[in-house]
Amino acid sequence: MDRQLDPMKDDLPLMANTSYMLVKHYVLDLDVDFKSKVIEGSIVLFLETGSQYRKTSTTGKECCQSEFDESCTVRASEPCHTPMTGVSACSSKMECNGFPASGKGEEAIRLPSCDENGNHSNNEQASGISGSKDCSDRESCGNKDFVLVLDCCDLSVLKVEEVDVVTVSGIEKFTRSTELTGVSKELGNLRNQIVHELVTLPANRWKEQLYYFTHCSQAPGCGELPFTTGPWSLEIRKSGIQTPADFPHAIRIWYKTSPDGRSVAWTTDQSGKPCVYTMGSPINNRALFPCQEPPIALSTWQASVRTAAGFVVLMSGENSAEPVQLREDMLSWYYYVTMPMPASTFTIAVGCWQEVKQQSFIAAVQTNTEFSLPSLQADFRWHEEVCGHVEYPCRFRSPAASLQAVIPYRVFSPRCLTERCEERLLQLIPQCLSAAYATLGTHPFSRLDVLIVPSNFSSLGMASPHIIFLSQSVLPGGSHLCGTRLCHEIAHAWFGLAIGARDWTEEWISEGFATFLEDVFWARAQQLSHDEVKGQQELKALLRWCRLRDEVQNSEEELQVLRPNKESTGELSESGASVVKYGLKAEKIFMQVHYLKGYFLLRSLARMTGEASYLASLRKFVRKFHGQLILSQDFLCMLLEDIPKQKKSGLTVESIFQNWLDTSGIPKPLLEEVETWKEGQLVQQVSGEVTKWIQTNQRIRKSSKKKRKQDEVIFQKLLPDQLVLLLESLLEEKTLCPRTLQCLERTYQLREQDAEVRHRWCELVIKHKYLPGYGDVERFLREDQAMGVYLYGELMVNEDAKQQELARKCFASAQEHMDASSAKVVAEMLF
């Protein structure tokens, strides 16, 4: 892999050399300063040697030190191989923690004091990324120092130092292992041994583990480490250390973020209060803290975050943090997680958020799970099975968690939106959580915070462990958009978080599943009849088909492929570094092809299998692969094994790759289904309404002002998705006169509908230059930035002076707070 990657290229580099060293735990200690728009502090990394390096136990048998092993690499040519993240080539009877749990020995080892001669100057230059060019021998790198490479950008790294964990009180219990026999008592080895024992503690000792992680992170430094920073990386070494095994396993990095860093957004909320939140941008968290970004680098974390009184800190954490007052004007918030996950899933939001308190009527909904229990009764016994992931306190093995249909939840928003959240969101959350439980079983996470983020948020929602960001755009109108988006983000708890893609280019594994499951969850949340479910899902399929068709026609072919790496998907360089193909391409962020093609693939498979059998297979898949990373073939192989009759029809993993995942354009099997969706009752109702509007428009154009009252027509009340289809159909009409548009808006009260409907209304306004609707367009571009990007393009394409002036005016007022990708795409449209 080329060390000097061009940061302006479309591919996102993942620089961390995870094959040599893995971060097992992060401890962040941060201050948030809104005056300087900087997050500053330290992060302590607890590391283990990676899969390229092994140690031998006293019995002479190899035992895995890393949760990943090169024998676990999955090739596309072997589609039925199952990668067990956290399970190596070790015998199933052998413990893969490397060493047994600490504390079994009786004799404590005397801990020497810190070596004062370990300091190094940071003026020295690191020798570069440790890859195949730098380290041809896995056991020794010759005379070259080993270099730890972390993913990092837009950060000011102030100092890096080794942490002297031996000074922690009580730490001697982690030096009693019998495996120390024959091991050098040299101080560096002792420190690394302590870290190894700490990171490999069994799951039932997680509280003790967190306690010692905390105290080790507060231990003094014992020597600065030389480092260099590049556009995408932080490289750290220790003079004279040539192998990962001897490199310090606990290091502290002092740093501060940049006000313009691409991982965080400094802005104001809807009440005008300052706030900051992680954006889920293409570069993920590397501009928030130095980390290992490749998804295989599963880690746990804990964080103490200090900020001025009056601010609330929300974060990916298992605990509902309560602030500790440090002084009159300063609060500290503490969160932790014990389930290893990619660093990219870490999320933080700091602002003057108000908690939206639950009302008494909600309690009845929370405990009403009667409709969901029958589908899961057969699943309650499974917690006795052995999990396939690395060891952690797993909810899937807890009988109590398996009966919890609605996990504890909280809702936060800016003060001005609390009333709307109380009306809309609070009553939907327990319904959607219970519907998700009815479909997939045990919730992977123990609690949930839902935050309404500022208006510049570039998506309708984003899911992270224990927290969901929602755009304010989901709140207006009825419950439909809010409910479906909430269901989509809840689905990510299983697909995207508890089960992750091993290769980031396979986004469909996360987004396709969430899009498919949002329909299933939402139907159950509404407790619809079978016919109602069928009608709504066919209508939704038709809308998504139209969106996919338009996207395929108006996007680059290379961006339409769901497995752009094809047979190389999941492969890494020897060091573990890689690139995410097209990961930095700005327009890709706004594309939905991986949502839509993934959804249609899953829908097609469900139709072949039958809904009941298909959902049973999804539950089986969740039970088998939770806590792990997968490739496409892992799901497809398991599903095809469950439906052997499909083998006779020629349906194979290879044919699915060819028809759905490895090619651009509309998948051929999908073309056969479209016409059947048009025959559904809900779609036919819309067709009738479209005909009425076309006829009304013709009459209005021919009539004089005196005959306006004769133009009254009775129109049916339509569901939100029906309204979307109606407006999309009317967009195909060459001309709609102003009186028709006025009547259309009044008939359906379009200004009061949800954002999906209002977006189509704005498109009609722009296409037909309907001046009374320009205020609606301006409001949409200001308040619904998550959806309004391409309205700018439509305002420009008509080459109408007033519309172009409107576009530039809206962009000028919003540009400062827009995320970088949105601003770049809009600027290219306008200038």
C-alpha positions in Angstrom: 0.0 0.0 0.0 1.4 3.4 -1.0 2.4 5.3 2.1 1.9 8.7 0.5 -1.8 8.6 -0.3 -3.4 11.6 -2.0 -6.0 13.0 0.4 -7.9 14.4 -2.5 -8.5 11.1 -4.1 -11.9 9.4 -3.9 -10.7 6.4 -1.9 -10.6 6.7 1.9 -7.3 5.3 3.3 -7.4 3.1 6.4 -3.8 3.4 7.5 -3.7 1.6 10.8 -1.4 -1.5 10.8 -4.0 -3.7 12.6 -2.3 -6.9 11.7 0.7 -6.0 13.9 -1.1 -4.3 16.8 -4.7 -4.0 17.9 -6.2 -1.4 20.2 -8.4 -3.4 22.7 -9.6 -0.4 24.8 -9.6 3.4 24.7 -9.8 5.7 27.7 -10.7 9.2 26.7 -10.3 12.2 29.1 -11.5 15.3 27.3 -12.5 18.9 27.8 -15.1 20.5 25.5 -14.5 24.3 24.9 -17.2 26.1 23.0 -15.3 29.4 22.9 -12.4 28.0 21.0 -14.4 25.2 19.4 -11.9 22.6 20.4 -12.0 19.3 22.2 -8.7 18.8 24.1 -7.3 16.2 26.4 -5.8 12.7 26.3 -6.5 9.2 25.1 -4.9 6.1 26.5 -4.7 3.1 24.2 -4.4 -0.4 25.6 -2.9 -2.7 22.9 -2.3 -6.3 22.0 -0.1 -7.7 19.3 -2.0 -8.6 16.2 -2.5 -11.7 14.1 0.9 -11.4 12.4 2.6 -12.1 15.8 2.1 -15.0 18.2 3.4 -16.1 21.5 3.9 -19.6 22.7 2.6 -20.8 26.0 4.7 -22.9 28.4 3.2 -26.0 26.9 4.7 -25.1 23.6 1.3 -24.8 21.9 0.4 -21.7 20.0 -2.3 -19.7 21.6 -4.1 -16.8 20.0 -3.2 -13.3 21.2 -5.3 -11.5 18.7 -9.0 -11.8 18.0 -8.2 -12.0 14.4 -6.1 -14.6 12.6 -5.0 -14.8 9.0 -6.6 -18.2 8.9 -9.9 -16.4 9.3 -9.5 -14.5 6.0 -12.6 -15.1 3.8 -12.2 -15.3 0.1 -15.0 -14.8 -2.3 -14.0 -18.0 -4.0 -15.0 -19.8 -0.8 -18.4 -18.3 -0.2 -19.6 -20.8 2.4 -16.7 -20.2 4.8 -17.9 -18.5 7.9 -15.6 -15.9 9.4 -15.8 -16.0 13.2 -14.7 -12.7 14.4 -12.8 -13.4 17.6 -12.4 -17.1 16.9 -9.0 -18.2 15.5 -7.5 -21.4 14.3 -7.1 -22.5 17.9 -8.8 -25.8 18.9 -12.4 -25.2 20.2 -11.2 -26.7 23.5 -8.3 -24.3 23.9 -8.8 -21.0 25.5 -7.9 -18.2 23.1 -7.4 -15.5 25.6 -3.6 -16.1 25.4 -3.2 -16.6 29.2 -5.6 -17.7 31.9 -7.3 -15.2 34.1 -5.0 -13.3 36.5 -5.1 -13.6 40.3 -4.6 -17.4 40.4 -1.0 -17.3 41.6 0.0 -16.9 45.2 3.2 -15.0 45.0 3.3 -11.3 44.1 6.2 -10.0 41.9 8.0 -6.9 43.3 7.4 -4.0 40.9 10.4 -1.9 40.1 10.3 1.8 39.7 10.0 3.6 36.4 13.1 3.8 34.2 14.1 7.4 34.0 16.2 6.9 30.9 13.2 6.1 28.6 12.6 9.6 27.3 12.8 10.2 23.5 12.8 13.4 21.4 9.9 14.0 19.1 12.2 15.6 16.6 13.1 12.2 15.4 11.3 11.0 12.3 9.4 7.7 12.2 10.6 5.3 9.6 7.3 4.9 7.9 4.4 2.5 7.9 5.4 -1.0 9.0 4.4 -3.0 6.0 5.8 -5.7 3.9 8.5 -3.3 2.6 9.6 -2.4 6.1 9.2 -5.8 7.9 9.7 -8.8 5.7 10.4 -11.0 8.7 7.4 -11.3 11.0 9.5 -12.0 14.0 12.1 -9.3 13.5 12.3 -6.1 11.5 16.1 -6.2 11.2 17.6 -2.9 12.5 14.4 -0.8 11.9 12.2 0.3 14.7 8.6 -0.9 14.7 6.1 1.8 13.9 2.6 1.8 15.3 0.3 3.5 12.7 -3.0 5.0 13.8 -5.7 6.7 11.7 -5.6 10.4 12.4 -6.3 13.7 10.6 -7.3 17.2 11.5 -5.8 16.8 14.9 -2.9 18.5 16.8 -1.0 15.8 18.5 0.9 17.4 21.4 2.7 14.6 23.1 2.9 10.8 23.1 4.1 8.8 26.1 4.4 5.3 27.5 2.1 4.8 30.5 3.7 3.3 33.6 1.0 0.9 34.6 3.2 -0.8 37.2 2.7 2.1 39.5 -1.0 1.4 39.9 -2.0 0.2 43.4 -3.1 -3.4 43.4 -1.8 -4.0 39.9 0.5 -6.8 41.2 -2.4 -9.2 40.9 -1.9 -9.1 37.1 1.7 -10.3 37.4 1.1 -13.6 39.2 0.4 -15.7 36.1 2.4 -18.9 35.9 3.2 -17.9 32.3 5.7 -15.4 33.7 8.1 -18.3 34.4 11.0 -17.8 32.0 9.8 -14.4 30.9 12.2 -11.5 31.4 11.5 -9.3 34.3 12.6 -6.3 32.3 10.3 -3.5 33.0 8.9 -3.0 29.5 7.9 -6.7 29.3 6.3 -6.5 32.8 4.2 -3.5 31.7 3.1 -5.3 28.6 2.3 -8.4 30.6 0.1 -6.4 32.9 -1.8 -4.9 30.0 -2.2 -8.3 28.4 -3.6 -9.8 31.6 -6.0 -6.8 31.9 -7.4 -6.9 28.4 -8.0 -10.6 28.5 -9.9 -10.7 31.7 -13.0 -12.9 31.4 -16.3 -11.2 30.8 -17.7 -11.7 34.3 -14.9 -9.5 35.6 -15.8 -6.5 33.5 -16.3 -4.2 36.4 -12.9 -5.0 37.8 -11.5 -4.5 34.3 -13.0 -1.1 33.9 -11.7 -0.1 37.4 -8.1 -1.0 36.4 -8.4 0.6 33.0 -9.4 3.8 34.7 -6.5 3.7 37.2 -3.9 2.6 34.6 -5.0 5.5 32.4 -4.2 7.9 35.2 -0.8 6.4 35.9 2.2 8.7 35.2 4.1 8.6 31.9 7.5 7.0 31.8 9.1 8.3 28.7 8.0 10.3 25.6 7.6 8.4 22.3 8.7 10.0 19.0 5.9 10.4 16.5 5.1 11.9 13.2 1.8 13.0 11.6 0.7 12.7 8.0 -2.5 13.7 6.2 -4.2 10.6 7.3 -2.1 9.0 10.0 -0.2 9.2 13.3 3.0 7.1 13.4 4.6 6.2 16.8 7.7 4.3 17.6 10.1 3.7 20.5 13.8 3.8 19.8 15.3 0.3 19.7 12.0 -1.5 19.7 11.8 -3.6 16.6 8.7 -5.9 17.1 5.1 -5.2 18.1 5.5 -7.7 21.0 8.1 -5.4 22.6 6.3 -2.1 21.7 4.6 -0.4 24.7 1.1 -1.8 25.1 -0.2 1.2 27.0 0.4 4.6 25.5 -1.1 8.1 26.2 -1.7 10.6 23.4 -2.2 14.3 24.3 -4.0 16.1 21.5 -6.7 18.6 20.5 -9.1 18.8 17.7 -9.4 21.4 15.0 -12.5 23.7 14.8 -12.8 22.6 11.2 -12.1 18.9 11.9 -14.2 16.7 9.7 -15.4 14.3 12.4 -17.3 16.9 14.5 -19.7 19.6 13.7 -19.7 22.8 15.8 -22.9 24.6 15.3 -26.0 26.0 17.1 -29.2 24.1 17.8 -32.7 25.1 16.8 -32.9 27.2 20.0 -29.8 29.1 19.1 -27.6 27.4 21.7 -24.1 26.2 20.9 -23.5 22.5 20.4 -21.1 19.9 18.9 -21.7 16.4 17.6 -20.0 13.7 15.6 -21.2 13.7 12.1 -20.7 10.1 10.9 -18.8 11.6 8.1 -16.8 9.5 5.5 -13.7 9.8 7.7 -15.6 8.7 10.8 -13.8 9.5 14.1 -10.2 10.0 13.1 -10.6 13.8 13.5 -12.0 13.3 17.0 -9.3 11.0 18.4 -6.4 8.9 17.0 -7.7 5.4 16.5 -7.7 2.3 14.4 -10.5 2.8 11.7 -10.5 -0.6 10.0 -13.7 -2.4 11.1 -11.7 -5.5 12.3 -10.2 -3.4 15.1 -13.0 -4.1 17.6 -12.4 -2.3 20.9 -14.2 -1.2 24.0 -14.0 2.3 25.4 -14.7 4.6 28.3 -14.7 8.4 28.4 -14.8 11.2 30.9 -16.0 14.5 29.2 -15.9 17.8 31.0 -17.9 20.8 29.8 -19.4 24.0 31.2 -22.5 23.7 33.5 -25.7 23.8 31.5 -24.5 21.4 28.8 -25.5 17.8 28.5 -23.1 15.1 27.2 -24.6 12.2 25.4 -22.4 9.3 24.1 -22.2 5.7 23.0 -22.3 4.2 26.4 -24.0 1.4 28.3 -24.7 3.6 31.3 -27.1 6.5 31.5 -24.5 9.0 32.8 -25.3 11.5 35.5 -23.1 14.6 35.7 -20.6 15.1 38.5 -20.0 18.7 39.5 -16.3 19.5 39.6 -16.8 23.2 40.5 -19.6 25.7 40.2 -19.2 26.1 36.4 -17.9 22.7 35.3 -19.6 19.2 35.0 -18.0 15.9 34.2 -19.8 13.0 32.4 -18.6 9.4 32.3 -19.6 6.7 29.8 -18.3 3.2 29.0 -19.0 0.2 26.8 -18.1 -3.5 27.3 -19.0 -4.8 23.9 -16.1 -4.6 21.5 -17.1 -2.5 18.4 -15.3 -0.6 15.6 -14.1 2.9 16.7 -16.2 4.3 13.9 -19.3 3.6 15.9 -18.3 5.9 18.8 -20.6 8.9 18.9 -20.7 12.0 21.1 -23.1 15.0 21.2 -22.7 17.9 23.6 -25.3 20.7 23.8 -28.0 22.3 25.9 -30.3 19.4 25.3 -33.5 19.1 27.3 -34.7 15.7 28.3 -38.3 15.1 27.1 -39.9 13.5 30.1 -42.2 10.5 29.6 -45.9 10.8 30.4 -47.8 8.3 32.4 -49.7 6.9 29.4 -46.5 5.6 28.0 -46.1 3.0 30.7 -49.0 0.9 29.4 -47.3 0.8 26.0 -44.0 -0.2 27.4 -45.4 -3.4 29.0 -47.8 -4.3 26.3 -45.8 -7.0 24.5 -48.6 -9.6 24.1 -48.7 -9.2 20.3 -45.0 -9.9 20.0 -44.4 -12.9 22.3 -45.7 -15.8 20.1 -43.1 -15.4 17.4 -40.3 -15.6 19.8 -41.2 -18.3 22.3 -39.1 -20.8 20.5 -36.1 -18.5 20.7 -35.9 -18.0 24.4 -34.0 -21.3 24.9 -31.2 -20.4 22.6 -29.2 -18.3 25.2 -27.8 -21.6 26.4 -25.9 -21.9 23.1 -22.3 -20.8 22.8 -21.7 -17.4 21.2 -19.3 -17.1 18.3 -17.8 -13.7 19.2 -14.9 -12.6 21.4 -15.8 -12.8 25.1 -17.8 -9.9 26.5 -20.9 -9.5 28.7 -23.4 -10.6 26.0 -27.1 -9.7 26.3 -28.0 -12.6 24.0 -27.0 -15.0 26.8 -29.1 -13.3 29.4 -32.6 -14.8 30.1 -33.7 -11.5 31.5 -32.6 -9.6 28.4 -34.3 -12.1 26.1 -37.7 -11.1 27.7 -37.1 -7.4 27.5 -39.3 -6.2 24.7 -38.7 -2.5 25.4 -35.3 -1.4 26.6 -35.0 1.8 28.8 -35.0 4.9 26.6 -34.7 8.6 26.9 -35.4 11.5 24.4 -33.4 14.7 24.2 -33.9 17.7 22.0 -33.3 21.5 21.9 -35.8 23.3 24.2 -37.9 24.6 21.3 -38.7 21.1 20.0 -39.5 19.3 23.3 -43.3 19.7 22.9 -43.2 18.3 19.4 -41.1 15.4 20.6 -43.5 14.7 23.4 -46.4 14.6 21.0 -44.7 12.6 18.3 -41.6 10.7 19.4 -42.3 9.5 22.9 -45.3 7.3 22.0 -43.6 5.8 19.0 -40.4 4.6 20.6 -41.8 1.8 22.7 -44.0 0.7 19.8 -41.1 0.5 17.4 -38.8 -1.2 20.0 -41.4 -3.8 20.8 -42.0 -4.4 17.1 -38.3 -4.9 16.5 -38.1 -7.3 19.5 -41.0 -9.3 18.0 -39.1 -9.6 14.8 -35.5 -10.3 15.8 -35.5 -11.1 19.5 -33.1 -9.8 22.1 -32.1 -6.2 21.8 -28.3 -6.1 21.4 -27.9 -3.0 23.6 -29.2 -2.4 27.1 -30.6 1.1 26.6 -31.3 3.9 24.1 -31.0 7.6 23.9 -32.7 9.4 21.0 -31.5 13.0 20.2 -33.0 15.5 17.8 -29.8 17.0 16.3 -29.4 20.4 14.7 -30.9 21.3 11.4 -27.5 21.0 9.5 -27.5 17.3 10.1 -27.0 15.7 6.7 -29.2 12.7 7.1 -32.6 11.8 8.5 -31.0 9.6 11.1 -27.9 7.8 12.3 -27.6 4.9 14.6 -24.7 4.3 17.1 -24.4 2.0 20.1 -27.0 3.1 22.7 -27.9 6.3 20.8 -29.8 7.4 17.7 -29.5 10.8 16.1 -32.7 11.9 14.3 -33.2 14.9 12.0 -35.9 17.5 13.0 -37.3 16.8 9.5 -39.0 13.6 10.9 -41.1 15.5 13.4 -43.6 17.5 11.2 -46.6 15.9 9.7 -48.1 12.7 10.9 -46.3 9.8 12.6 -45.4 7.9 9.3 -42.0 9.4 8.5 -41.0 9.6 12.2 -42.0 6.0 12.8 -40.4 4.5 9.7 -37.1 6.4 10.3 -37.1 5.4 13.9 -37.6 1.7 12.8 -34.8 2.0 10.3 -32.3 3.3 12.9 -33.5 0.7 15.5 -32.8 -2.0 12.9 -29.2 -0.9 12.8 -28.8 -2.1 16.4 -28.7 -5.6 14.9 -27.5 -4.9 11.3 -24.7 -2.4 11.3 -23.7 -2.5 15.0 -24.2 -5.9 16.6 -23.4 -7.4 13.2 -21.0 -5.3 11.1 -19.6 -5.4 7.6 -16.1 -6.7 7.5 -15.4 -4.6 4.5 -16.9 -1.0 4.5 -17.6 -1.1 0.8 -20.4 -3.7 1.6 -22.7 -1.0 2.9 -25.7 -2.9 1.8 -25.3 -5.3 4.6 -26.2 -2.5 7.0 -28.4 -0.2 5.0 -30.2 -2.8 2.9 -31.2 -4.8 5.9 -32.3 -1.7 7.8 -34.4 -0.5 4.9 -36.0 -3.9 4.5 -36.7 -4.3 8.3 -38.1 -0.8 8.7 -41.1 -1.9 6.8 -41.5 -5.1 8.9 -41.1 -3.2 12.2 -43.4 -0.4 11.2 -46.2 -2.8 10.1 -46.0 -4.5 13.4 -45.8 -1.3 15.4 -49.1 -0.2 13.7 -50.5 -3.8 14.2 -51.8 -3.8 10.6 -53.7 -6.7 9.0 -52.1 -8.9 6.5 -53.8 -7.2 3.5 -52.8 -3.7 4.9 -49.2 -4.8 5.2 -49.2 -6.2 1.7 -50.7 -3.1 0.2 -48.4 -0.6 2.0 -45.2 -2.6 1.3 -46.1 -2.9 -2.5 -46.6 0.9 -2.5 -43.3 1.4 -0.8 -41.6 -1.0 -3.2 -42.9 1.0 -6.2 -41.7 4.3 -4.7 -38.3 2.8 -4.1 -38.2 1.4 -7.6 -38.8 4.9 -9.0 -36.0 6.2 -6.8 -33.6 3.5 -7.8 -34.4 4.0 -11.5 -33.7 7.7 -11.3 -30.5 7.2 -9.4 -29.2 4.6 -11.8 -30.0 7.0 -14.7 -28.2 9.9 -13.0 -25.2 8.5 -11.3 -21.8 7.0 -12.3 -21.9 3.3 -13.0 -19.0 2.6 -10.6 -21.0 3.9 -7.7 -24.0 1.6 -8.4 -22.0 -1.6 -7.6 -22.6 -2.9 -4.1 -19.4 -5.0 -4.0 -16.9 -2.8 -5.8 -14.0 -4.9 -4.6 -15.7 -8.1 -5.9 -13.5 -11.1 -5.3 -11.1 -9.0 -3.2 -13.7 -7.9 -0.8 -12.5 -8.3 2.8 -8.8 -8.6 1.8 -6.2 -6.5 3.6 -2.6 -5.7 3.0 0.0 -7.6 5.2 0.0 -4.7 7.7 -3.8 -4.6 7.8 -4.0 -1.2 6.0 -6.5 -0.8 3.1 -8.7 1.7 1.4 -12.4 2.2 1.2 -13.2 2.4 -2.5 -14.9 5.7 -3.4 -15.2 6.4 0.4 -14.4 10.1 -0.1 -16.5 10.7 -3.2 -18.8 13.6 -2.1 -21.8 12.6 -4.2 -21.7 9.0 -2.9 -22.9 10.2 0.5 -26.2 11.3 -1.0 -26.8 8.2 -3.0 -29.2 5.5 -1.9 -28.2 2.7 -4.2 -26.9 0.5 -1.4 -30.1 1.1 0.5 -32.3 0.3 -2.4 -30.6 -2.5 -4.2 -29.9 -4.2 -0.9 -33.6 -3.8 0.1 -34.8 -5.3 -3.2 -32.4 -8.2 -2.9 -33.7 -9.0 0.5 -37.3 -8.5 -0.6 -36.8 -10.9 -3.5 -35.3 -13.5 -1.2 -38.1 -13.1 1.2 -40.7 -13.6 -1.6 -39.0 -16.9 -2.6 -38.7 -18.2 0.9 -42.0 -17.1 2.4 -42.2 -14.3 5.1 -42.4 -16.6 8.1 -39.5 -18.8 7.1 -37.5 -15.7 6.0 -37.9 -13.9 9.4 -37.0 -17.2 11.2 -33.8 -17.3 9.1 -33.0 -13.7 10.1 -33.4 -14.5 13.8 -31.1 -17.5 13.3 -28.6 -15.3 11.5 -28.6 -12.8 14.4 -28.1 -15.5 17.0 -25.2 -16.9 15.1 -23.3 -13.8 14.0 -24.1 -11.1 16.6 -20.9 -9.5 17.9 -19.1 -10.4 14.7 -18.1 -8.9 11.3 -19.4 -10.6 8.1 -19.2 -10.5 4.3 -22.1 -10.9 2.0 -21.6 -14.6 1.5 -22.0 -15.4 5.2 -25.6 -14.4 5.1 -26.3 -15.7 1.7 -24.8 -19.1 2.4 -26.8 -19.6 5.6 -30.0 -18.5 3.9 -29.6 -20.8 0.9 -28.8 -23.7 3.3 -32.2 -23.0 5.0 -34.0 -23.2 1.6 -32.5 -26.2 -0.2 -35.3 -26.1 -2.8 -33.7 -22.9 -4.2 -30.6 -24.9 -5.2 -32.7 -26.8 -7.7 -33.8 -23.5 -9.3 -30.2 -22.5 -9.8 -30.1 -19.8 -7.1 -26.5 -19.7 -5.8 -24.3 -17.2 -4.0 -22.4 -16.7 -7.3 -25.6 -15.9 -9.2 -26.7 -13.4 -6.5 -23.3 -11.7 -6.8 -23.6 -11.5 -10.6 -27.2 -10.3 -10.7 -27.3 -8.0 -7.6 -24.0 -7.1 -6.0 -21.2 -7.0 -8.6 -22.9 -5.1 -11.4 -24.3 -1.6 -12.0 -27.8 -0.8 -13.2 -31.1 -2.3 -12.3 -30.9 -6.0 -11.3 -32.6 -8.1 -13.9 -34.7 -10.1 -11.5 -36.2 -6.9 -10.2 -37.5 -5.9 -13.6 -40.0 -8.8 -13.5 -41.7 -7.6 -10.3 -42.4 -3.9 -11.0 -45.7 -4.4 -12.9 -47.3 -6.4 -10.1 -46.8 -3.5 -7.7 -48.8 -1.2 -9.9 -51.8 -3.4 -9.6 -52.1 -2.9 -5.8 -55.2 -1.2 -4.4 -53.3 1.7 -2.8 -51.4 2.4 -6.1 -54.6 2.2 -8.1 -56.2 4.7 -5.8 -53.4 7.1 -6.6 -53.7 6.5 -10.3 -57.4 7.5 -10.1 -56.4 10.7 -8.2 -53.8 11.5 -10.8 -56.3 11.3 -13.5 -58.7 13.6 -11.6 -55.9 16.2 -11.2 -54.9 16.1 -14.9 -58.6 16.6 -15.9 -59.0 19.4 -13.3 -55.9 21.1 -14.6 -57.3 20.9 -18.2 -60.6 22.4 -17.1 -59.0 25.2 -15.1 -56.8 26.2 -18.0 -59.9 26.4 -20.3 -62.2 28.1 -17.7 -62.5 31.8 -16.9 -62.2 33.3 -13.5 -66.1 33.4 -13.2 -66.3 29.6 -13.4 -63.8 28.7 -10.6 -66.5 27.4 -8.3 -67.5 24.9 -11.0 -64.1 23.3 -10.8 -64.6 21.7 -7.4 -63.7 18.0 -7.4 -63.9 15.5 -4.6 -60.5 13.9 -3.9 -59.8 11.0 -1.6 -57.8 11.2 1.6 -54.4 9.7 0.9 -51.7 8.1 3.1 -48.3 9.9 3.2 -46.7 7.4 0.7 -49.7 7.7 -1.6 -49.2 11.5 -1.5 -45.6 11.0 -2.5 -46.5 8.8 -5.4 -49.3 11.3 -6.4 -46.8 14.2 -6.5 -44.2 12.2 -8.3 -46.7 11.3 -10.9 -47.8 14.9 -11.3 -44.1 15.9 -11.7 -44.2 14.1 -15.0 -46.9 16.5 -16.3 -45.4 19.1 -18.6 -47.6 22.0 -17.3 -49.7 22.5 -14.2 -51.2 26.0 -14.0 -51.0 28.0 -10.7 -54.6 27.5 -9.8 -54.2 23.8 -10.0 -51.1 23.9 -7.7 -53.0 26.2 -5.3 -55.9 23.7 -5.2 -53.5 20.8 -4.8 -51.8 22.4 -1.8 -55.1 23.3 -0.1 -56.7 19.9 -0.8 -53.9 17.9 0.9 -52.6 20.7 3.2 -49.2 20.0 1.7 -47.4 22.6 3.9 -48.3 20.6 7.0 -47.3 17.2 5.7 -44.0 15.3 6.4 -40.7 16.2 4.8 -41.0 13.4 2.1 -44.3 14.9 0.9 -43.1 18.5 1.2 -39.9 17.7 -0.8 -42.1 16.6 -3.8 -44.2 19.7 -3.3 -41.1 21.9 -3.6 -40.1 20.1 -6.7 -43.5 20.9 -8.3 -43.1 24.5 -7.2 -39.7 24.8 -8.8 -40.6 23.0 -12.0 -43.7 25.2 -12.6 -42.2 28.4 -11.2 -45.1 28.8 -8.8 -44.2 32.0 -7.0 -46.6 31.6 -4.0 -44.6 28.4 -3.2 -41.1 29.9 -3.1 -41.5 30.5 0.6 -42.1 26.8 1.0 -38.8 26.0 -0.9 -36.9 28.5 1.2 -38.3 27.0 4.4 -37.4 23.5 3.3 -33.8 24.4 2.4 -33.4 26.1 5.8 -35.1 23.5 8.0 -34.8 20.3 6.1 -31.1 20.3 5.1 -31.0 16.5 5.5 -33.1 16.2 2.3 -32.8 19.5 0.5 -29.4 19.2 -1.3 -30.7 18.4 -4.7 -33.4 21.1 -4.6 -30.5 23.5 -5.1 -29.7 21.8 -8.4 -33.3 22.0 -9.5 -33.4 25.7 -8.7 -30.4 26.2 -10.9 -31.3 23.9 -13.9 -34.3 26.0 -14.9 -32.0 29.0 -15.6 -34.6 31.3 -14.0 -33.1 34.4 -12.4 -35.5 34.4 -9.4 -34.9 30.7 -8.6 -31.1 31.0 -8.9 -31.2 34.0 -6.6 -33.3 32.0 -4.1 -30.8 29.1 -4.3 -27.8 31.4 -3.6 -29.6 33.3 -0.9 -30.4 30.0 1.0 -26.9 28.6 0.5 -25.3 31.8 1.8 -27.3 31.6 5.0 -26.8 27.9 5.6 -23.2 27.3 4.2 -21.4 28.2 7.4 -23.1 25.3 9.3 -23.4 22.8 6.5 -21.3 19.7 6.7 -18.4 19.7 4.3 -19.8 17.1 1.8 -23.1 18.9 1.5 -21.5 22.3 1.1 -19.2 20.9 -1.6 -22.0 19.3 -3.6 -24.2 22.4 -3.4 -21.3 24.7 -4.3 -20.6 22.7 -7.4 -24.3 23.1 -8.4 -24.4 26.8 -7.8 -21.1 28.1 -9.1 
